[in-house]
Amino acid sequence: MHSIDETVTLFHDNKTVIAMENSGLADRILKQIEGLIGKSTRTQNTAEEFKSFHEILIRKHYNATDVTIDYHRRRIKMNIVTDDSAYDPNKVNTELPTLPTNLWYRNLYDFLISCIDRDQRSLAFYSRLIKGLQIEDPILVP
């Protein structure tokens, strides 16, 4: 049981319930994501599995499509969706209003850390992402 002072928020998404307690779970999720970013940016040659992880983080943060990273030139190309109201999940969305963007980053680790959102919906997303990557110490609450 949780005491009255503990705040527990339930986030329902695709029949998954994730309990986010203020003290521990959110911090564990963020530490694991930051650890993955650190592990994935240590070497110059980024493994394929980490490339998709990087693209997912950027896509989530910027609400972008078609994210590509040029690790040698330190460039990220993407199309940022400018109007979510035009999105219809029941059809193929070929004509979403987007802003083509070409970003330069100085340090990949710092850039990806700046892409971490700390709201509850993002924490739930990161939790599923970590579970999907089959990281040890799963953080989804059974």
C-alpha positions in Angstrom: 0.0 0.0 0.0 1.1 3.6 -0.6 0.9 6.2 2.1 -1.3 9.3 1.6 1.8 11.4 1.1 3.0 9.3 -1.9 1.8 10.4 -5.3 1.0 7.6 -7.7 0.0 8.5 -11.2 -1.3 5.8 -13.5 -0.7 6.1 -17.2 -2.8 4.0 -19.5 -1.5 3.3 -23.0 -2.2 0.2 -25.1 -3.5 -1.7 -22.0 -0.2 -1.1 -20.2 -0.4 0.5 -16.8 2.8 2.1 -15.5 2.9 3.4 -12.0 5.0 6.5 -11.7 6.0 7.2 -8.1 7.6 10.6 -7.5 10.6 9.1 -5.8 12.0 6.1 -7.5 10.6 4.9 -10.8 10.9 8.1 -12.8 14.5 8.5 -11.6 15.3 4.9 -12.6 13.8 5.4 -16.1 15.8 8.6 -16.6 19.0 7.1 -15.4 18.6 4.1 -17.7 17.9 6.3 -20.7 20.9 8.5 -19.8 23.0 5.4 -19.3 22.0 4.1 -22.8 22.9 7.4 -24.3 26.3 7.4 -22.6 27.0 3.8 -23.7 25.8 4.5 -27.3 27.9 7.6 -27.8 31.3 6.4 -26.3 32.8 5.3 -29.6 33.1 7.0 -32.9 31.5 4.0 -34.7 27.9 3.8 -33.6 26.3 0.4 -33.8 23.2 -0.1 -35.9 21.1 -0.9 -32.8 22.1 2.4 -31.2 21.4 4.4 -34.4 17.8 3.5 -34.3 17.7 4.3 -30.6 19.1 7.8 -31.3 16.6 8.4 -34.1 13.7 7.3 -31.8 14.8 9.8 -29.1 15.0 12.6 -31.6 11.8 11.7 -33.3 10.0 11.7 -30.0 11.4 15.0 -28.8 11.0 17.0 -32.0 7.8 15.2 -33.2 9.6 14.5 -36.4 9.5 12.1 -39.3 12.3 10.9 -41.6 15.1 11.4 -39.0 18.6 10.6 -40.3 21.8 11.2 -38.5 25.1 11.8 -40.3 27.6 10.9 -37.5 30.7 12.0 -39.4 29.4 15.5 -40.3 27.5 15.9 -37.0 24.2 16.6 -38.8 20.6 15.6 -38.2 18.1 15.9 -40.9 14.4 15.5 -40.2 10.9 16.8 -41.0 9.3 18.3 -37.9 5.5 18.0 -37.9 4.0 21.4 -37.4 0.3 20.6 -37.0 -0.7 17.5 -35.2 -4.4 18.1 -35.9 -3.9 17.0 -39.5 -2.8 13.5 -38.3 -5.3 10.7 -38.7 -4.3 7.4 -37.2 -6.9 5.6 -39.4 -5.3 6.5 -42.7 -1.9 6.9 -44.4 -0.8 10.4 -43.7 1.2 11.4 -46.7 0.5 15.2 -46.5 1.3 16.2 -43.0 2.5 19.8 -42.7 6.2 19.5 -41.9 9.2 21.8 -41.6 12.4 20.3 -43.1 15.2 20.7 -40.6 19.0 20.2 -40.8 20.6 20.5 -37.4 24.3 20.6 -36.5 25.4 19.3 -33.1 28.7 19.8 -31.3 28.5 16.8 -29.0 26.1 13.9 -29.7 25.8 12.9 -26.0 24.9 16.4 -24.9 22.4 16.8 -27.8 20.7 13.5 -27.0 20.5 14.3 -23.3 18.8 17.6 -24.2 16.2 15.5 -26.1 15.0 13.8 -23.0 11.5 14.9 -21.9 10.6 14.5 -18.3 6.8 14.5 -18.5 4.9 11.4 -17.5 3.9 10.4 -21.0 7.5 10.6 -22.1 8.6 8.5 -19.1 6.1 5.8 -20.1 7.4 5.9 -23.6 11.0 5.6 -22.4 10.0 2.7 -20.1 8.5 0.8 -23.1 11.5 1.7 -25.2 13.9 0.2 -22.6 11.7 -2.9 -22.3 11.7 -3.2 -26.1 15.5 -3.0 -26.2 15.6 -5.9 -23.6 17.6 -4.0 -21.1 18.4 -5.7 -17.8 16.5 -4.4 -14.7 13.1 -4.0 -16.4 11.2 -1.0 -15.1 7.6 -1.8 -16.1 5.5 -2.5 -13.1 3.8 -6.0 -13.4 
